Amino acid sequence: VWYAKGETGGEMVEFKAGGIDAPGKPYRDSFEISLGTVKLDTKWTRYELDLTGDDLSSVIGGFCWVATALANPNGLTFDIDSITYE
């Protein structure tokens, strides 16, 4: 669970966890989950990745965000706050 907001609104960001599975590496994530790309507002909004039922026996990438120039041609600035694991 976390909160995020964009500086101007309309920023496009993907939030995810897991998915690290590099061939030949000794450690990897046992799961992968994503909210997909979300459009941020200028007001704090609560987001959550529901991990119920996922295999959490190996966690390398506990949380990340992804943004692309294609989705944000003018760049982006956004804030994330209060990341918690419940």
PyMOL Python script that loads the backbone (N, CA, C, O; Angstrom):
from pymol import cmd

cmd.read_pdbstr("""\
ATOM      1  N   VAL A   1       0.861  -1.178   0.000  1.00  0.00           N
ATOM      2  CA  VAL A   1       0.000   0.000   0.000  1.00  0.00           C
ATOM      3  C   VAL A   1       0.896   1.225   0.000  1.00  0.00           C
ATOM      4  O   VAL A   1       1.899   1.261   0.712  1.00  0.00           O
ATOM      5  N   TRP A   2       0.541   2.237  -0.798  1.00  0.00           N
ATOM      6  CA  TRP A   2       1.289   3.477  -0.837  1.00  0.00           C
ATOM      7  C   TRP A   2       0.383   4.578  -1.384  1.00  0.00           C
ATOM      8  O   TRP A   2      -0.721   4.320  -1.863  1.00  0.00           O
ATOM      9  N   TYR A   3       0.870   5.782  -1.300  1.00  0.00           N
ATOM     10  CA  TYR A   3       0.167   6.948  -1.840  1.00  0.00           C
ATOM     11  C   TYR A   3       1.061   7.607  -2.883  1.00  0.00           C
ATOM     12  O   TYR A   3       2.283   7.641  -2.733  1.00  0.00           O
ATOM     13  N   ALA A   4       0.450   8.126  -3.929  1.00  0.00           N
ATOM     14  CA  ALA A   4       1.220   8.811  -4.978  1.00  0.00           C
ATOM     15  C   ALA A   4       0.395   9.970  -5.524  1.00  0.00           C
ATOM     16  O   ALA A   4      -0.836   9.954  -5.492  1.00  0.00           O
ATOM     17  N   LYS A   5       1.108  10.974  -6.025  1.00  0.00           N
ATOM     18  CA  LYS A   5       0.466  12.098  -6.703  1.00  0.00           C
ATOM     19  C   LYS A   5       1.428  12.670  -7.721  1.00  0.00           C
ATOM     20  O   LYS A   5       2.646  12.592  -7.558  1.00  0.00           O
ATOM     21  N   GLY A   6       0.870  13.246  -8.774  1.00  0.00           N
ATOM     22  CA  GLY A   6       1.685  13.888  -9.790  1.00  0.00           C
ATOM     23  C   GLY A   6       1.821  15.373  -9.515  1.00  0.00           C
ATOM     24  O   GLY A   6       0.991  15.971  -8.830  1.00  0.00           O
ATOM     25  N   GLU A   7       2.867  15.953 -10.051  1.00  0.00           N
ATOM     26  CA  GLU A   7       3.074  17.403  -9.869  1.00  0.00           C
ATOM     27  C   GLU A   7       2.020  18.212 -10.620  1.00  0.00           C
ATOM     28  O   GLU A   7       1.503  19.199 -10.097  1.00  0.00           O
ATOM     29  N   THR A   8       1.706  17.798 -11.836  1.00  0.00           N
ATOM     30  CA  THR A   8       0.743  18.548 -12.644  1.00  0.00           C
ATOM     31  C   THR A   8      -0.520  17.752 -12.957  1.00  0.00           C
ATOM     32  O   THR A   8      -1.494  18.314 -13.458  1.00  0.00           O
ATOM     33  N   GLY A   9      -0.517  16.450 -12.670  1.00  0.00           N
ATOM     34  CA  GLY A   9      -1.637  15.576 -13.012  1.00  0.00           C
ATOM     35  C   GLY A   9      -1.453  15.038 -14.424  1.00  0.00           C
ATOM     36  O   GLY A   9      -0.935  15.731 -15.301  1.00  0.00           O
ATOM     37  N   GLY A  10      -1.875  13.816 -14.633  1.00  0.00           N
ATOM     38  CA  GLY A  10      -1.741  13.206 -15.951  1.00  0.00           C
ATOM     39  C   GLY A  10      -0.469  12.406 -16.152  1.00  0.00           C
ATOM     40  O   GLY A  10      -0.301  11.779 -17.198  1.00  0.00           O
ATOM     41  N   GLU A  11       0.426  12.409 -15.185  1.00  0.00           N
ATOM     42  CA  GLU A  11       1.648  11.612 -15.291  1.00  0.00           C
ATOM     43  C   GLU A  11       1.267  10.130 -15.365  1.00  0.00           C
ATOM     44  O   GLU A  11       0.391   9.672 -14.632  1.00  0.00           O
ATOM     45  N   MET A  12       1.922   9.397 -16.243  1.00  0.00           N
ATOM     46  CA  MET A  12       1.618   7.983 -16.456  1.00  0.00           C
ATOM     47  C   MET A  12       2.741   7.122 -15.872  1.00  0.00           C
ATOM     48  O   MET A  12       3.891   7.208 -16.304  1.00  0.00           O
ATOM     49  N   VAL A  13       2.388   6.287 -14.879  1.00  0.00           N
ATOM     50  CA  VAL A  13       3.377   5.488 -14.161  1.00  0.00           C
ATOM     51  C   VAL A  13       2.821   4.083 -13.932  1.00  0.00           C
ATOM     52  O   VAL A  13       1.637   3.914 -13.641  1.00  0.00           O
ATOM     53  N   GLU A  14       3.689   3.080 -14.065  1.00  0.00           N
ATOM     54  CA  GLU A  14       3.322   1.710 -13.723  1.00  0.00           C
ATOM     55  C   GLU A  14       3.953   1.380 -12.376  1.00  0.00           C
ATOM     56  O   GLU A  14       5.135   1.650 -12.158  1.00  0.00           O
ATOM     57  N   PHE A  15       3.174   0.801 -11.479  1.00  0.00           N
ATOM     58  CA  PHE A  15       3.676   0.342 -10.187  1.00  0.00           C
ATOM     59  C   PHE A  15       3.639  -1.176 -10.182  1.00  0.00           C
ATOM     60  O   PHE A  15       2.660  -1.785 -10.614  1.00  0.00           O
ATOM     61  N   LYS A  16       4.721  -1.789  -9.684  1.00  0.00           N
ATOM     62  CA  LYS A  16       4.792  -3.242  -9.711  1.00  0.00           C
ATOM     63  C   LYS A  16       5.693  -3.780  -8.610  1.00  0.00           C
ATOM     64  O   LYS A  16       6.381  -3.024  -7.924  1.00  0.00           O
ATOM     65  N   ALA A  17       5.677  -5.092  -8.454  1.00  0.00           N
ATOM     66  CA  ALA A  17       6.563  -5.787  -7.526  1.00  0.00           C
ATOM     67  C   ALA A  17       6.891  -7.137  -8.137  1.00  0.00           C
ATOM     68  O   ALA A  17       6.106  -7.697  -8.903  1.00  0.00           O
ATOM     69  N   GLY A  18       8.064  -7.653  -7.788  1.00  0.00           N
ATOM     70  CA  GLY A  18       8.490  -8.948  -8.309  1.00  0.00           C
ATOM     71  C   GLY A  18       8.920  -8.855  -9.756  1.00  0.00           C
ATOM     72  O   GLY A  18       9.160  -7.770 -10.287  1.00  0.00           O
ATOM     73  N   GLY A  19       9.014 -10.020 -10.384  1.00  0.00           N
ATOM     74  CA  GLY A  19       9.348 -10.071 -11.807  1.00  0.00           C
ATOM     75  C   GLY A  19      10.818 -10.138 -12.140  1.00  0.00           C
ATOM     76  O   GLY A  19      11.172 -10.221 -13.316  1.00  0.00           O
ATOM     77  N   ILE A  20      11.694 -10.105 -11.138  1.00  0.00           N
ATOM     78  CA  ILE A  20      13.126 -10.213 -11.416  1.00  0.00           C
ATOM     79  C   ILE A  20      13.451 -11.691 -11.617  1.00  0.00           C
ATOM     80  O   ILE A  20      13.320 -12.497 -10.695  1.00  0.00           O
ATOM     81  N   ASP A  21      13.875 -12.034 -12.824  1.00  0.00           N
ATOM     82  CA  ASP A  21      14.129 -13.434 -13.175  1.00  0.00           C
ATOM     83  C   ASP A  21      15.206 -13.496 -14.254  1.00  0.00           C
ATOM     84  O   ASP A  21      14.965 -13.997 -15.352  1.00  0.00           O
ATOM     85  N   ALA A  22      16.381 -12.988 -13.938  1.00  0.00           N
ATOM     86  CA  ALA A  22      17.468 -12.945 -14.914  1.00  0.00           C
ATOM     87  C   ALA A  22      18.065 -14.340 -15.103  1.00  0.00           C
ATOM     88  O   ALA A  22      18.449 -14.982 -14.125  1.00  0.00           O
ATOM     89  N   PRO A  23      18.145 -14.812 -16.340  1.00  0.00           N
ATOM     90  CA  PRO A  23      18.734 -16.125 -16.603  1.00  0.00           C
ATOM     91  C   PRO A  23      20.171 -16.210 -16.077  1.00  0.00           C
ATOM     92  O   PRO A  23      20.965 -15.282 -16.236  1.00  0.00           O
ATOM     93  N   GLY A  24      20.480 -17.336 -15.454  1.00  0.00           N
ATOM     94  CA  GLY A  24      21.835 -17.552 -14.962  1.00  0.00           C
ATOM     95  C   GLY A  24      22.122 -16.965 -13.599  1.00  0.00           C
ATOM     96  O   GLY A  24      23.189 -17.215 -13.038  1.00  0.00           O
ATOM     97  N   LYS A  25      21.209 -16.198 -13.056  1.00  0.00           N
ATOM     98  CA  LYS A  25      21.423 -15.607 -11.730  1.00  0.00           C
ATOM     99  C   LYS A  25      20.905 -16.565 -10.657  1.00  0.00           C
ATOM    100  O   LYS A  25      19.915 -17.264 -10.879  1.00  0.00           O
ATOM    101  N   PRO A  26      21.561 -16.604  -9.505  1.00  0.00           N
ATOM    102  CA  PRO A  26      21.169 -17.574  -8.481  1.00  0.00           C
ATOM    103  C   PRO A  26      19.875 -17.218  -7.740  1.00  0.00           C
ATOM    104  O   PRO A  26      19.272 -18.094  -7.121  1.00  0.00           O
ATOM    105  N   TYR A  27      19.439 -15.971  -7.788  1.00  0.00           N
ATOM    106  CA  TYR A  27      18.248 -15.556  -7.047  1.00  0.00           C
ATOM    107  C   TYR A  27      17.259 -14.894  -7.987  1.00  0.00           C
ATOM    108  O   TYR A  27      17.646 -14.252  -8.963  1.00  0.00           O
ATOM    109  N   ARG A  28      15.982 -15.055  -7.685  1.00  0.00           N
ATOM    110  CA  ARG A  28      14.929 -14.470  -8.508  1.00  0.00           C
ATOM    111  C   ARG A  28      13.677 -14.289  -7.674  1.00  0.00           C
ATOM    112  O   ARG A  28      13.559 -14.843  -6.581  1.00  0.00           O
ATOM    113  N   ASP A  29      12.747 -13.514  -8.196  1.00  0.00           N
ATOM    114  CA  ASP A  29      11.440 -13.370  -7.560  1.00  0.00           C
ATOM    115  C   ASP A  29      10.580 -14.581  -7.885  1.00  0.00           C
ATOM    116  O   ASP A  29      10.663 -15.141  -8.978  1.00  0.00           O
ATOM    117  N   SER A  30       9.764 -14.971  -6.938  1.00  0.00           N
ATOM    118  CA  SER A  30       8.851 -16.099  -7.145  1.00  0.00           C
ATOM    119  C   SER A  30       7.469 -15.624  -7.610  1.00  0.00           C
ATOM    120  O   SER A  30       6.544 -16.430  -7.714  1.00  0.00           O
ATOM    121  N   PHE A  31       7.323 -14.341  -7.885  1.00  0.00           N
ATOM    122  CA  PHE A  31       6.039 -13.788  -8.305  1.00  0.00           C
ATOM    123  C   PHE A  31       6.275 -12.523  -9.129  1.00  0.00           C
ATOM    124  O   PHE A  31       7.386 -11.994  -9.173  1.00  0.00           O
ATOM    125  N   GLU A  32       5.226 -12.054  -9.775  1.00  0.00           N
ATOM    126  CA  GLU A  32       5.248 -10.755 -10.463  1.00  0.00           C
ATOM    127  C   GLU A  32       3.821 -10.219 -10.474  1.00  0.00           C
ATOM    128  O   GLU A  32       2.879 -10.934 -10.818  1.00  0.00           O
ATOM    129  N   ILE A  33       3.674  -8.957 -10.096  1.00  0.00           N
ATOM    130  CA  ILE A  33       2.355  -8.319 -10.080  1.00  0.00           C
ATOM    131  C   ILE A  33       2.508  -6.863 -10.493  1.00  0.00           C
ATOM    132  O   ILE A  33       3.520  -6.229 -10.193  1.00  0.00           O
ATOM    133  N   SER A  34       1.508  -6.337 -11.178  1.00  0.00           N
ATOM    134  CA  SER A  34       1.533  -4.952 -11.637  1.00  0.00           C
ATOM    135  C   SER A  34       0.130  -4.378 -11.591  1.00  0.00           C
ATOM    136  O   SER A  34      -0.851  -5.089 -11.809  1.00  0.00           O
ATOM    137  N   LEU A  35       0.041  -3.093 -11.309  1.00  0.00           N
ATOM    138  CA  LEU A  35      -1.238  -2.390 -11.427  1.00  0.00           C
ATOM    139  C   LEU A  35      -1.517  -2.003 -12.867  1.00  0.00           C
ATOM    140  O   LEU A  35      -2.621  -1.573 -13.202  1.00  0.00           O
ATOM    141  N   GLY A  36      -0.516  -2.157 -13.714  1.00  0.00           N
ATOM    142  CA  GLY A  36      -0.620  -1.600 -15.053  1.00  0.00           C
ATOM    143  C   GLY A  36      -0.291  -0.115 -14.960  1.00  0.00           C
ATOM    144  O   GLY A  36       0.073   0.378 -13.892  1.00  0.00           O
ATOM    145  N   THR A  37      -0.415   0.576 -16.041  1.00  0.00           N
ATOM    146  CA  THR A  37      -0.098   2.010 -16.048  1.00  0.00           C
ATOM    147  C   THR A  37      -1.279   2.795 -15.494  1.00  0.00           C
ATOM    148  O   THR A  37      -2.421   2.611 -15.917  1.00  0.00           O
ATOM    149  N   VAL A  38      -0.985   3.673 -14.540  1.00  0.00           N
ATOM    150  CA  VAL A  38      -2.022   4.512 -13.946  1.00  0.00           C
ATOM    151  C   VAL A  38      -1.746   5.978 -14.267  1.00  0.00           C
ATOM    152  O   VAL A  38      -0.596   6.382 -14.440  1.00  0.00           O
ATOM    153  N   LYS A  39      -2.806   6.757 -14.342  1.00  0.00           N
ATOM    154  CA  LYS A  39      -2.694   8.198 -14.578  1.00  0.00           C
ATOM    155  C   LYS A  39      -2.808   8.890 -13.223  1.00  0.00           C
ATOM    156  O   LYS A  39      -3.835   8.787 -12.552  1.00  0.00           O
ATOM    157  N   LEU A  40      -1.756   9.591 -12.827  1.00  0.00           N
ATOM    158  CA  LEU A  40      -1.734  10.232 -11.518  1.00  0.00           C
ATOM    159  C   LEU A  40      -2.523  11.534 -11.510  1.00  0.00           C
ATOM    160  O   LEU A  40      -2.616  12.236 -12.517  1.00  0.00           O
ATOM    161  N   ASP A  41      -3.082  11.830 -10.355  1.00  0.00           N
ATOM    162  CA  ASP A  41      -3.792  13.071 -10.096  1.00  0.00           C
ATOM    163  C   ASP A  41      -2.866  13.969  -9.279  1.00  0.00           C
ATOM    164  O   ASP A  41      -1.809  13.518  -8.838  1.00  0.00           O
ATOM    165  N   THR A  42      -3.237  15.207  -9.073  1.00  0.00           N
ATOM    166  CA  THR A  42      -2.436  16.107  -8.242  1.00  0.00           C
ATOM    167  C   THR A  42      -2.744  15.925  -6.753  1.00  0.00           C
ATOM    168  O   THR A  42      -2.064  16.505  -5.907  1.00  0.00           O
ATOM    169  N   LYS A  43      -3.749  15.135  -6.434  1.00  0.00           N
ATOM    170  CA  LYS A  43      -4.102  14.851  -5.041  1.00  0.00           C
ATOM    171  C   LYS A  43      -3.572  13.466  -4.673  1.00  0.00           C
ATOM    172  O   LYS A  43      -3.515  12.567  -5.512  1.00  0.00           O
ATOM    173  N   TRP A  44      -3.187  13.308  -3.408  1.00  0.00           N
ATOM    174  CA  TRP A  44      -2.703  12.016  -2.937  1.00  0.00           C
ATOM    175  C   TRP A  44      -3.773  10.956  -3.166  1.00  0.00           C
ATOM    176  O   TRP A  44      -4.931  11.128  -2.784  1.00  0.00           O
ATOM    177  N   THR A  45      -3.363   9.855  -3.796  1.00  0.00           N
ATOM    178  CA  THR A  45      -4.257   8.738  -4.076  1.00  0.00           C
ATOM    179  C   THR A  45      -3.639   7.470  -3.513  1.00  0.00           C
ATOM    180  O   THR A  45      -2.434   7.249  -3.635  1.00  0.00           O
ATOM    181  N   ARG A  46      -4.473   6.636  -2.895  1.00  0.00           N
ATOM    182  CA  ARG A  46      -4.016   5.372  -2.310  1.00  0.00           C
ATOM    183  C   ARG A  46      -3.989   4.300  -3.392  1.00  0.00           C
ATOM    184  O   ARG A  46      -4.932   4.167  -4.172  1.00  0.00           O
ATOM    185  N   TYR A  47      -2.894   3.533  -3.431  1.00  0.00           N
ATOM    186  CA  TYR A  47      -2.739   2.414  -4.357  1.00  0.00           C
ATOM    187  C   TYR A  47      -2.362   1.172  -3.561  1.00  0.00           C
ATOM    188  O   TYR A  47      -1.787   1.267  -2.477  1.00  0.00           O
ATOM    189  N   GLU A  48      -2.690   0.012  -4.109  1.00  0.00           N
ATOM    190  CA  GLU A  48      -2.401  -1.242  -3.413  1.00  0.00           C
ATOM    191  C   GLU A  48      -2.167  -2.361  -4.419  1.00  0.00           C
ATOM    192  O   GLU A  48      -2.901  -2.499  -5.398  1.00  0.00           O
ATOM    193  N   LEU A  49      -1.145  -3.148  -4.164  1.00  0.00           N
ATOM    194  CA  LEU A  49      -0.913  -4.391  -4.904  1.00  0.00           C
ATOM    195  C   LEU A  49      -1.363  -5.525  -3.989  1.00  0.00           C
ATOM    196  O   LEU A  49      -0.789  -5.709  -2.916  1.00  0.00           O
ATOM    197  N   ASP A  50      -2.363  -6.276  -4.387  1.00  0.00           N
ATOM    198  CA  ASP A  50      -2.873  -7.383  -3.584  1.00  0.00           C
ATOM    199  C   ASP A  50      -2.050  -8.633  -3.882  1.00  0.00           C
ATOM    200  O   ASP A  50      -2.113  -9.176  -4.985  1.00  0.00           O
ATOM    201  N   LEU A  51      -1.289  -9.080  -2.908  1.00  0.00           N
ATOM    202  CA  LEU A  51      -0.409 -10.234  -3.068  1.00  0.00           C
ATOM    203  C   LEU A  51      -1.035 -11.523  -2.553  1.00  0.00           C
ATOM    204  O   LEU A  51      -0.359 -12.547  -2.461  1.00  0.00           O
ATOM    205  N   THR A  52      -2.314 -11.481  -2.221  1.00  0.00           N
ATOM    206  CA  THR A  52      -3.007 -12.665  -1.724  1.00  0.00           C
ATOM    207  C   THR A  52      -2.884 -13.800  -2.733  1.00  0.00           C
ATOM    208  O   THR A  52      -3.214 -13.643  -3.909  1.00  0.00           O
ATOM    209  N   GLY A  53      -2.411 -14.931  -2.262  1.00  0.00           N
ATOM    210  CA  GLY A  53      -2.291 -16.107  -3.119  1.00  0.00           C
ATOM    211  C   GLY A  53      -1.004 -16.191  -3.912  1.00  0.00           C
ATOM    212  O   GLY A  53      -0.737 -17.217  -4.538  1.00  0.00           O
ATOM    213  N   ASP A  54      -0.198 -15.140  -3.903  1.00  0.00           N
ATOM    214  CA  ASP A  54       1.079 -15.177  -4.616  1.00  0.00           C
ATOM    215  C   ASP A  54       2.126 -15.929  -3.795  1.00  0.00           C
ATOM    216  O   ASP A  54       2.075 -15.928  -2.565  1.00  0.00           O
ATOM    217  N   ASP A  55       3.068 -16.566  -4.476  1.00  0.00           N
ATOM    218  CA  ASP A  55       4.167 -17.268  -3.835  1.00  0.00           C
ATOM    219  C   ASP A  55       5.218 -16.239  -3.448  1.00  0.00           C
ATOM    220  O   ASP A  55       5.942 -15.741  -4.310  1.00  0.00           O
ATOM    221  N   LEU A  56       5.309 -15.917  -2.170  1.00  0.00           N
ATOM    222  CA  LEU A  56       6.253 -14.900  -1.685  1.00  0.00           C
ATOM    223  C   LEU A  56       7.492 -15.529  -1.056  1.00  0.00           C
ATOM    224  O   LEU A  56       8.118 -14.926  -0.184  1.00  0.00           O
ATOM    225  N   SER A  57       7.848 -16.727  -1.488  1.00  0.00           N
ATOM    226  CA  SER A  57       8.996 -17.427  -0.908  1.00  0.00           C
ATOM    227  C   SER A  57      10.329 -16.806  -1.301  1.00  0.00           C
ATOM    228  O   SER A  57      11.331 -17.025  -0.620  1.00  0.00           O
ATOM    229  N   SER A  58      10.364 -16.037  -2.386  1.00  0.00           N
ATOM    230  CA  SER A  58      11.595 -15.377  -2.812  1.00  0.00           C
ATOM    231  C   SER A  58      11.250 -13.992  -3.346  1.00  0.00           C
ATOM    232  O   SER A  58      10.628 -13.857  -4.400  1.00  0.00           O
ATOM    233  N   VAL A  59      11.663 -12.966  -2.603  1.00  0.00           N
ATOM    234  CA  VAL A  59      11.354 -11.592  -2.989  1.00  0.00           C
ATOM    235  C   VAL A  59      12.655 -10.810  -3.145  1.00  0.00           C
ATOM    236  O   VAL A  59      13.370 -10.584  -2.168  1.00  0.00           O
ATOM    237  N   ILE A  60      12.955 -10.404  -4.357  1.00  0.00           N
ATOM    238  CA  ILE A  60      14.130  -9.576  -4.644  1.00  0.00           C
ATOM    239  C   ILE A  60      13.663  -8.142  -4.934  1.00  0.00           C
ATOM    240  O   ILE A  60      14.196  -7.182  -4.379  1.00  0.00           O
ATOM    241  N   GLY A  61      12.678  -8.017  -5.798  1.00  0.00           N
ATOM    242  CA  GLY A  61      12.134  -6.708  -6.181  1.00  0.00           C
ATOM    243  C   GLY A  61      10.839  -6.437  -5.442  1.00  0.00           C
ATOM    244  O   GLY A  61       9.756  -6.722  -5.954  1.00  0.00           O
ATOM    245  N   GLY A  62      10.944  -5.887  -4.234  1.00  0.00           N
ATOM    246  CA  GLY A  62       9.771  -5.684  -3.386  1.00  0.00           C
ATOM    247  C   GLY A  62       8.815  -4.609  -3.863  1.00  0.00           C
ATOM    248  O   GLY A  62       7.628  -4.669  -3.541  1.00  0.00           O
ATOM    249  N   PHE A  63       9.289  -3.621  -4.626  1.00  0.00           N
ATOM    250  CA  PHE A  63       8.423  -2.551  -5.127  1.00  0.00           C
ATOM    251  C   PHE A  63       9.209  -1.743  -6.138  1.00  0.00           C
ATOM    252  O   PHE A  63      10.396  -1.481  -5.938  1.00  0.00           O
ATOM    253  N   CYS A  64       8.560  -1.343  -7.226  1.00  0.00           N
ATOM    254  CA  CYS A  64       9.217  -0.438  -8.166  1.00  0.00           C
ATOM    255  C   CYS A  64       8.171   0.322  -8.965  1.00  0.00           C
ATOM    256  O   CYS A  64       6.984  -0.002  -8.943  1.00  0.00           O
ATOM    257  N   TRP A  65       8.637   1.321  -9.658  1.00  0.00           N
ATOM    258  CA  TRP A  65       7.774   2.066 -10.578  1.00  0.00           C
ATOM    259  C   TRP A  65       8.495   2.177 -11.901  1.00  0.00           C
ATOM    260  O   TRP A  65       9.725   2.166 -11.962  1.00  0.00           O
ATOM    261  N   VAL A  66       7.706   2.283 -12.968  1.00  0.00           N
ATOM    262  CA  VAL A  66       8.245   2.386 -14.321  1.00  0.00           C
ATOM    263  C   VAL A  66       7.522   3.531 -15.021  1.00  0.00           C
ATOM    264  O   VAL A  66       6.296   3.627 -14.971  1.00  0.00           O
ATOM    265  N   ALA A  67       8.286   4.386 -15.666  1.00  0.00           N
ATOM    266  CA  ALA A  67       7.710   5.473 -16.468  1.00  0.00           C
ATOM    267  C   ALA A  67       8.483   5.535 -17.775  1.00  0.00           C
ATOM    268  O   ALA A  67       9.692   5.302 -17.804  1.00  0.00           O
ATOM    269  N   THR A  68       7.784   5.849 -18.852  1.00  0.00           N
ATOM    270  CA  THR A  68       8.438   5.925 -20.157  1.00  0.00           C
ATOM    271  C   THR A  68       8.304   7.319 -20.749  1.00  0.00           C
ATOM    272  O   THR A  68       7.374   8.061 -20.435  1.00  0.00           O
ATOM    273  N   ALA A  69       9.255   7.656 -21.612  1.00  0.00           N
ATOM    274  CA  ALA A  69       9.207   8.935 -22.328  1.00  0.00           C
ATOM    275  C   ALA A  69       8.028   8.959 -23.294  1.00  0.00           C
ATOM    276  O   ALA A  69       7.434  10.011 -23.529  1.00  0.00           O
ATOM    277  N   LEU A  70       7.694   7.812 -23.846  1.00  0.00           N
ATOM    278  CA  LEU A  70       6.564   7.740 -24.768  1.00  0.00           C
ATOM    279  C   LEU A  70       5.256   8.124 -24.069  1.00  0.00           C
ATOM    280  O   LEU A  70       4.441   8.854 -24.635  1.00  0.00           O
ATOM    281  N   ALA A  71       5.054   7.637 -22.844  1.00  0.00           N
ATOM    282  CA  ALA A  71       3.840   7.947 -22.087  1.00  0.00           C
ATOM    283  C   ALA A  71       3.886   9.324 -21.436  1.00  0.00           C
ATOM    284  O   ALA A  71       2.848   9.879 -21.075  1.00  0.00           O
ATOM    285  N   ASN A  72       5.092   9.876 -21.285  1.00  0.00           N
ATOM    286  CA  ASN A  72       5.286  11.171 -20.616  1.00  0.00           C
ATOM    287  C   ASN A  72       6.214  12.041 -21.461  1.00  0.00           C
ATOM    288  O   ASN A  72       7.335  12.324 -21.039  1.00  0.00           O
ATOM    289  N   PRO A  73       5.772  12.472 -22.646  1.00  0.00           N
ATOM    290  CA  PRO A  73       6.666  13.174 -23.569  1.00  0.00           C
ATOM    291  C   PRO A  73       7.245  14.480 -23.023  1.00  0.00           C
ATOM    292  O   PRO A  73       8.282  14.935 -23.505  1.00  0.00           O
ATOM    293  N   ASN A  74       6.607  15.082 -22.044  1.00  0.00           N
ATOM    294  CA  ASN A  74       7.112  16.321 -21.443  1.00  0.00           C
ATOM    295  C   ASN A  74       7.843  16.072 -20.132  1.00  0.00           C
ATOM    296  O   ASN A  74       8.101  17.004 -19.370  1.00  0.00           O
ATOM    297  N   GLY A  75       8.172  14.820 -19.874  1.00  0.00           N
ATOM    298  CA  GLY A  75       8.810  14.467 -18.609  1.00  0.00           C
ATOM    299  C   GLY A  75       7.758  14.306 -17.525  1.00  0.00           C
ATOM    300  O   GLY A  75       6.564  14.466 -17.781  1.00  0.00           O
ATOM    301  N   LEU A  76       8.199  13.993 -16.322  1.00  0.00           N
ATOM    302  CA  LEU A  76       7.257  13.866 -15.220  1.00  0.00           C
ATOM    303  C   LEU A  76       7.957  14.051 -13.898  1.00  0.00           C
ATOM    304  O   LEU A  76       9.139  13.744 -13.744  1.00  0.00           O
ATOM    305  N   THR A  77       7.201  14.558 -12.953  1.00  0.00           N
ATOM    306  CA  THR A  77       7.624  14.649 -11.564  1.00  0.00           C
ATOM    307  C   THR A  77       6.453  14.150 -10.737  1.00  0.00           C
ATOM    308  O   THR A  77       5.323  14.609 -10.905  1.00  0.00           O
ATOM    309  N   PHE A  78       6.727  13.204  -9.841  1.00  0.00           N
ATOM    310  CA  PHE A  78       5.666  12.710  -8.974  1.00  0.00           C
ATOM    311  C   PHE A  78       6.238  12.326  -7.623  1.00  0.00           C
ATOM    312  O   PHE A  78       7.447  12.148  -7.470  1.00  0.00           O
ATOM    313  N   ASP A  79       5.356  12.201  -6.651  1.00  0.00           N
ATOM    314  CA  ASP A  79       5.741  11.867  -5.285  1.00  0.00           C
ATOM    315  C   ASP A  79       5.105  10.552  -4.876  1.00  0.00           C
ATOM    316  O   ASP A  79       3.982  10.241  -5.272  1.00  0.00           O
ATOM    317  N   ILE A  80       5.841   9.779  -4.073  1.00  0.00           N
ATOM    318  CA  ILE A  80       5.347   8.555  -3.453  1.00  0.00           C
ATOM    319  C   ILE A  80       5.562   8.712  -1.949  1.00  0.00           C
ATOM    320  O   ILE A  80       6.585   9.238  -1.509  1.00  0.00           O
ATOM    321  N   ASP A  81       4.592   8.253  -1.170  1.00  0.00           N
ATOM    322  CA  ASP A  81       4.706   8.384   0.289  1.00  0.00           C
ATOM    323  C   ASP A  81       4.072   7.176   0.972  1.00  0.00           C
ATOM    324  O   ASP A  81       3.202   6.507   0.413  1.00  0.00           O
ATOM    325  N   SER A  82       4.525   6.920   2.177  1.00  0.00           N
ATOM    326  CA  SER A  82       3.923   5.944   3.084  1.00  0.00           C
ATOM    327  C   SER A  82       3.825   4.536   2.494  1.00  0.00           C
ATOM    328  O   SER A  82       2.760   3.920   2.544  1.00  0.00           O
ATOM    329  N   ILE A  83       4.917   4.026   1.940  1.00  0.00           N
ATOM    330  CA  ILE A  83       4.932   2.653   1.427  1.00  0.00           C
ATOM    331  C   ILE A  83       4.926   1.716   2.625  1.00  0.00           C
ATOM    332  O   ILE A  83       5.813   1.782   3.477  1.00  0.00           O
ATOM    333  N   THR A  84       3.918   0.840   2.690  1.00  0.00           N
ATOM    334  CA  THR A  84       3.828  -0.110   3.785  1.00  0.00           C
ATOM    335  C   THR A  84       3.540  -1.501   3.237  1.00  0.00           C
ATOM    336  O   THR A  84       2.917  -1.658   2.186  1.00  0.00           O
ATOM    337  N   TYR A  85       4.005  -2.502   3.968  1.00  0.00           N
ATOM    338  CA  TYR A  85       3.706  -3.905   3.654  1.00  0.00           C
ATOM    339  C   TYR A  85       2.822  -4.416   4.778  1.00  0.00           C
ATOM    340  O   TYR A  85       3.225  -4.411   5.941  1.00  0.00           O
ATOM    341  N   GLU A  86       1.632  -4.851   4.440  1.00  0.00           N
ATOM    342  CA  GLU A  86       0.673  -5.290   5.468  1.00  0.00           C
ATOM    343  C   GLU A  86       0.471  -6.791   5.404  1.00  0.00           C
ATOM    344  O   GLU A  86      -0.298  -7.345   6.189  1.00  0.00           O
TER     345      GLU A  86
END
""", "prot")
cmd.dss("prot")
cmd.show_as("cartoon", "prot")
cmd.util.cbc("prot")
cmd.orient("prot")
